Amino acid sequence: MGFTDYAPGDVVQFPAGPFVGICGVVRDVDVRRATLRLEFAEGVAHREGGVLRERRHNLTVGFDEIELV
């Protein structure tokens, strides 16, 4: 088992690649596989029929693909 600076609830961003500049919230840390499960929103929140909605996504990434904000 290795050491990681990441914990659930941390905010991280992609410093490079196709998701550059996108921030996400860490939901799960898998130290053994050196991966994180992230959740992030797409676009802005908007109202649909009196309900505030936004598009949310989940993504699994490696420790080396992101950095803490």
DSSP file (Angstrom, degrees, kcal/mol; ACC not computed):
  #  RESIDUE AA STRUCTURE BP1 BP2  ACC     N-H-->O    O-->H-N    N-H-->O    O-->H-N    TCO  KAPPA ALPHA  PHI   PSI    X-CA   Y-CA   Z-CA
    1    1 A M              0   0    0      0, 0.0     2,-0.1     0, 0.0    31,-0.1   0.000 360.0 360.0 360.0 134.9    0.0    0.0    0.0
    2    2 A G        -     0   0    0     29,-0.1     2,-0.4     1,-0.0    29,-0.1  -0.425 360.0-101.5-101.2 179.4    1.3    3.4   -0.9
    3    3 A F        -     0   0    0     -2,-0.1     2,-0.4    28,-0.0    -1,-0.0  -0.828  34.7-172.9-103.1 141.2    0.6    6.9    0.4
    4    4 A T        -     0   0    0     -2,-0.4    27,-0.0     2,-0.1    25,-0.0  -0.984  27.7-150.2-133.6 146.4   -1.7    9.3   -1.3
    5    5 A D  S    S+     0   0    0     -2,-0.4     2,-0.3     2,-0.0    -1,-0.1   0.495  73.5  99.0 -86.1  -5.1   -2.5   13.0   -0.6
    6    6 A Y        +     0   0    0      4,-0.0    -2,-0.1    62,-0.0    23,-0.1  -0.621  44.7 168.1 -91.7 142.6   -6.0   12.4   -2.0
    7    7 A A    >   -     0   0    0     -2,-0.3     3,-2.1    21,-0.1    19,-0.2  -0.978  46.8 -78.6-144.7 153.9   -9.1   11.9    0.2
    8    8 A P  T 3  S+     0   0    0      0, 0.0    19,-0.2     0, 0.0     3,-0.1  -0.291 117.9  31.6 -54.0 134.6  -12.9   11.8   -0.5
    9    9 A G  T 3  S+     0   0    0     17,-3.1    18,-0.1     1,-0.4     2,-0.0   0.180  86.4 131.4 100.0 -15.7  -14.2   15.4   -0.8
   10   10 A D    <   -     0   0    0     -3,-2.1    16,-2.9    16,-0.1     2,-0.5  -0.364  54.8-131.1 -66.2 148.5  -11.0   16.9   -2.2
   11   11 A V  E     +A   25   0A   0     14,-0.2    58,-2.4    -3,-0.1     2,-0.3  -0.906  32.0 177.1-102.2 129.3  -11.3   19.1   -5.3
   12   12 A V  E     -AB  24  68A   0     12,-2.7    12,-2.6    -2,-0.5     2,-0.3  -0.844  13.4-154.4-127.9 163.3   -8.9   18.3   -8.1
   13   13 A Q  E     -AB  23  67A   0     54,-2.6    54,-2.0    -2,-0.3    10,-0.2  -0.953  23.6-114.9-136.9 158.9   -8.3   19.5  -11.6
   14   14 A F        -     0   0    0      8,-1.6     7,-2.7     5,-0.4     8,-0.2  -0.844  22.5-168.7 -91.5 115.9   -6.8   18.2  -14.8
   15   15 A P        +     0   0    0      0, 0.0     2,-0.3     0, 0.0    -1,-0.1   0.674  69.1   3.1 -80.2 -15.8   -3.6   20.1  -15.7
   16   16 A A  S    S+     0   0    0     49,-0.4     3,-0.4     3,-0.0     5,-0.1  -0.950  93.5  51.8-156.9 171.7   -3.4   18.7  -19.2
   17   17 A G  S >  S-     0   0    0     -2,-0.3     3,-1.6     1,-0.2    -3,-0.0  -0.378 102.4 -35.3  90.7-168.3   -5.1   16.5  -21.8
   18   18 A P  T 3  S+     0   0    0      0, 0.0    -1,-0.2     0, 0.0    -4,-0.0   0.690 138.2  47.4 -67.9 -18.8   -8.6   16.5  -23.1
   19   19 A F  T >  S+     0   0    0     -3,-0.4     3,-2.4     3,-0.1    -5,-0.4   0.154  79.3 157.4-105.8  18.6  -10.1   17.5  -19.8
   20   20 A V  T <   +     0   0    0     -3,-1.6     3,-0.1     1,-0.3    -3,-0.1  -0.129  67.9  13.4 -49.8 132.2   -7.7   20.4  -19.1
   21   21 A G  T 3  S+     0   0    0     -7,-2.7     2,-0.3     1,-0.3    -1,-0.3   0.269  92.1 128.9  86.4 -11.2   -9.1   22.9  -16.6
   22   22 A I    <   -     0   0    0     -3,-2.4    -8,-1.6    -8,-0.2     2,-0.3  -0.616  45.2-151.9 -80.0 134.9  -12.0   20.8  -15.5
   23   23 A C  E     +A   13   0A   0     -2,-0.3    18,-0.3   -10,-0.2     2,-0.3  -0.814  16.6 177.7-104.9 147.3  -12.4   20.4  -11.7
   24   24 A G  E     -A   12   0A   0    -12,-2.6   -12,-2.7    -2,-0.3     2,-0.5  -0.935  28.1-116.2-142.5 165.8  -13.9   17.5  -10.0
   25   25 A V  E     -AC  11  39A   0     14,-2.8    14,-1.9    -2,-0.3     2,-0.4  -0.903  30.9-121.4-106.8 131.0  -14.7   16.2   -6.5
   26   26 A V  E     + C   0  38A   0    -16,-2.9   -17,-3.1    -2,-0.5    12,-0.2  -0.571  34.6 170.1 -71.2 125.8  -13.0   13.0   -5.3
   27   27 A R  E     +     0   0A   0     10,-3.4     2,-0.3     1,-0.4    11,-0.2   0.690  65.8  12.8-106.4 -29.9  -15.6   10.4   -4.3
   28   28 A D  E     - C   0  37A   0      9,-1.3     9,-2.8   -21,-0.1     2,-0.5  -0.992  59.8-153.0-152.2 141.6  -13.4    7.3   -3.8
   29   29 A V  E     - C   0  36A   0     -2,-0.3     2,-0.6     7,-0.2     7,-0.2  -0.975   4.1-170.2-118.8 125.6   -9.7    6.6   -3.5
   30   30 A D  E  >> + C   0  35A   0      5,-2.9     5,-2.0    -2,-0.5     4,-1.0  -0.863   6.4 178.5-114.1  94.0   -8.2    3.2   -4.5
   31   31 A V  T  45S+     0   0    0     -2,-0.6     3,-0.3     1,-0.2    -1,-0.2   0.874  77.7  59.1 -64.7 -38.6   -4.6    3.3   -3.3
   32   32 A R  T  45S+     0   0    0      1,-0.2    -1,-0.2     2,-0.1    -2,-0.0   0.887 117.6  30.9 -59.4 -40.8   -3.9   -0.2   -4.5
   33   33 A R  T  45S-     0   0    0     -3,-0.2    -1,-0.2     2,-0.1    -2,-0.2   0.489 105.6-126.3 -95.1  -4.8   -4.7    0.7   -8.1
   34   34 A A  T  <5 +     0   0    0     -4,-1.0    29,-2.0    -3,-0.3     2,-0.3   0.902  66.8 128.6  58.4  44.0   -3.6    4.3   -7.8
   35   35 A T  E   < -CD  30  62A   0     -5,-2.0    -5,-2.9    27,-0.2     2,-0.4  -0.900  45.9-153.0-128.4 159.2   -6.9    5.6   -9.1
   36   36 A L  E     -CD  29  61A   0     25,-2.9    25,-2.4    -2,-0.3     2,-0.6  -0.954  14.2-137.2-125.8 146.4   -9.6    8.0   -8.0
   37   37 A R  E     -CD  28  60A   0     -9,-2.8   -10,-3.4    -2,-0.4    -9,-1.3  -0.941  31.9-168.3-101.8 118.8  -13.3    8.1   -8.7
   38   38 A L  E     -CD  26  59A   0     21,-3.5    21,-2.1    -2,-0.6     2,-0.4  -0.750  15.9-157.3-108.7 153.8  -14.3   11.7   -9.5
   39   39 A E  E     +CD  25  58A   0    -14,-1.9   -14,-2.8    -2,-0.3     2,-0.3  -0.999  21.9 165.0-126.4 133.1  -17.6   13.4   -9.9
   40   40 A F  E     - D   0  57A   0     17,-2.3    17,-3.0    -2,-0.4     2,-0.3  -0.980  29.6-121.8-146.1 159.1  -18.0   16.6  -11.9
   41   41 A A  E     - D   0  56A   0     -2,-0.3     2,-0.5   -18,-0.3    15,-0.2  -0.724  16.6-139.6-102.0 149.9  -20.7   18.8  -13.5
   42   42 A E  E     - D   0  55A   0     13,-3.1    13,-0.9    -2,-0.3    -2,-0.0  -0.931  64.3 -25.6-108.6 128.1  -21.1   19.7  -17.1
   43   43 A G  E    S-     0   0A   0     -2,-0.5     2,-0.3    11,-0.1    -2,-0.1  -0.238  99.6 -41.4  70.5-159.3  -22.2   23.2  -18.0
   44   44 A V  E     -     0   0A   0      1,-0.1    11,-0.2    10,-0.0     2,-0.1  -0.721  60.7 -99.4-105.8 155.8  -24.2   25.4  -15.6
   45   45 A A  E     -     0   0A   0     -2,-0.3     2,-0.3     9,-0.1     9,-0.2  -0.465  47.2-178.0 -68.3 144.3  -27.2   24.5  -13.5
   46   46 A H  E     - D   0  53A   0      7,-2.9     7,-3.6    -2,-0.1     2,-0.4  -0.942  27.4-104.0-142.8 163.4  -30.5   25.4  -15.0
   47   47 A R  E     - D   0  52A   0     -2,-0.3     2,-0.5     5,-0.2     5,-0.2  -0.767  28.3-178.6 -94.9 131.2  -34.2   25.2  -14.1
   48   48 A E  E >  S- D   0  51A   0      3,-3.1     3,-1.1    -2,-0.4    -2,-0.0  -0.935  76.1 -26.3-127.6 107.6  -36.5   22.6  -15.6
   49   49 A G  T 3  S-     0   0    0     -2,-0.5     3,-0.1     1,-0.3    -1,-0.1   0.874 127.4 -45.9  59.9  39.6  -40.1   22.8  -14.5
   50   50 A G  T 3  S+     0   0    0      1,-0.2     2,-0.4     0, 0.0    -1,-0.3   0.524 118.5 110.1  82.7   5.1  -39.3   24.5  -11.2
   51   51 A V  E <   -D   48   0A   0     -3,-1.1    -3,-3.1     2,-0.0     2,-0.5  -0.954  67.7-130.3-117.2 131.8  -36.5   22.1  -10.5
   52   52 A L  E     +D   47   0A   0     -2,-0.4     2,-0.3    -5,-0.2    -5,-0.2  -0.682  38.1 176.9 -80.0 123.9  -32.8   23.1  -10.5
   53   53 A R  E     +D   46   0A   0     -7,-3.6    -7,-2.9    -2,-0.5     2,-0.3  -0.905  17.5 175.0-130.5 155.1  -30.8   20.6  -12.6
   54   54 A E  E     -     0   0A   0     -2,-0.3     2,-0.6    -9,-0.2    -9,-0.1  -0.976  36.9-107.7-150.9 156.1  -27.3   20.0  -13.8
   55   55 A R  E     -D   42   0A   0    -13,-0.9   -13,-3.1    -2,-0.3     2,-0.4  -0.783  38.7-168.3 -88.4 120.8  -25.6   17.2  -15.8
   56   56 A R  E     -D   41   0A   0     -2,-0.6     2,-0.3   -15,-0.2   -15,-0.2  -0.864   3.8-170.7-112.9 144.6  -23.3   15.2  -13.5
   57   57 A H  E     -D   40   0A   0    -17,-3.0   -17,-2.3    -2,-0.4     2,-0.4  -0.930  13.6-144.9-132.5 154.3  -20.7   12.7  -14.5
   58   58 A N  E     +D   39   0A   0     -2,-0.3     2,-0.3   -19,-0.2   -19,-0.2  -0.934  21.0 176.8-117.8 145.2  -18.4   10.1  -12.9
   59   59 A L  E     -D   38   0A   0    -21,-2.1   -21,-3.5    -2,-0.4     2,-0.5  -0.995  24.0-140.4-149.7 138.6  -14.9    9.3  -14.1
   60   60 A T  E     +D   37   0A   0     -2,-0.3     2,-0.3   -23,-0.2   -23,-0.2  -0.902  32.3 171.4-101.2 128.5  -12.1    7.1  -12.9
   61   61 A V  E     -D   36   0A   0    -25,-2.4   -25,-2.9    -2,-0.5     2,-0.2  -0.894  31.6-107.7-133.8 161.3   -8.6    8.6  -13.2
   62   62 A G  E >>  -D   35   0A   0     -2,-0.3     3,-1.9   -27,-0.2     4,-0.5  -0.541  32.0-113.2 -85.9 155.6   -5.0    7.8  -12.2
   63   63 A F  G >4 S+     0   0    0    -29,-2.0     3,-0.8     1,-0.3   -28,-0.1   0.848 116.9  56.1 -54.9 -35.8   -3.2    9.7   -9.5
   64   64 A D  G 34 S+     0   0    0    -30,-0.3    -1,-0.3     1,-0.2   -29,-0.1   0.534  97.1  64.4 -78.0  -5.4   -0.8   11.1  -12.2
   65   65 A E  G <4 S+     0   0    0     -3,-1.9   -49,-0.4   -51,-0.1     2,-0.2   0.628 105.0  36.8 -91.6 -14.6   -3.6   12.6  -14.3
   66   66 A I    <<  -     0   0    0     -3,-0.8     2,-0.3    -4,-0.5   -52,-0.2  -0.791  61.6-151.7-132.6 171.3   -4.8   15.2  -11.8
   67   67 A E  E     -B   13   0A   0    -54,-2.0   -54,-2.6    -2,-0.2    -3,-0.0  -0.989  31.9 -96.6-143.8 152.2   -3.6   17.6   -9.1
   68   68 A L  E      B   12   0A   0     -2,-0.3   -56,-0.2   -56,-0.2   -62,-0.0  -0.336 360.0 360.0 -64.6 145.8   -5.1   19.1   -6.0
   69   69 A V              0   0    0    -58,-2.4   -57,-0.1    -2,-0.0    -1,-0.1   0.414 360.0 360.0 -92.4 360.0   -6.7   22.5   -6.3
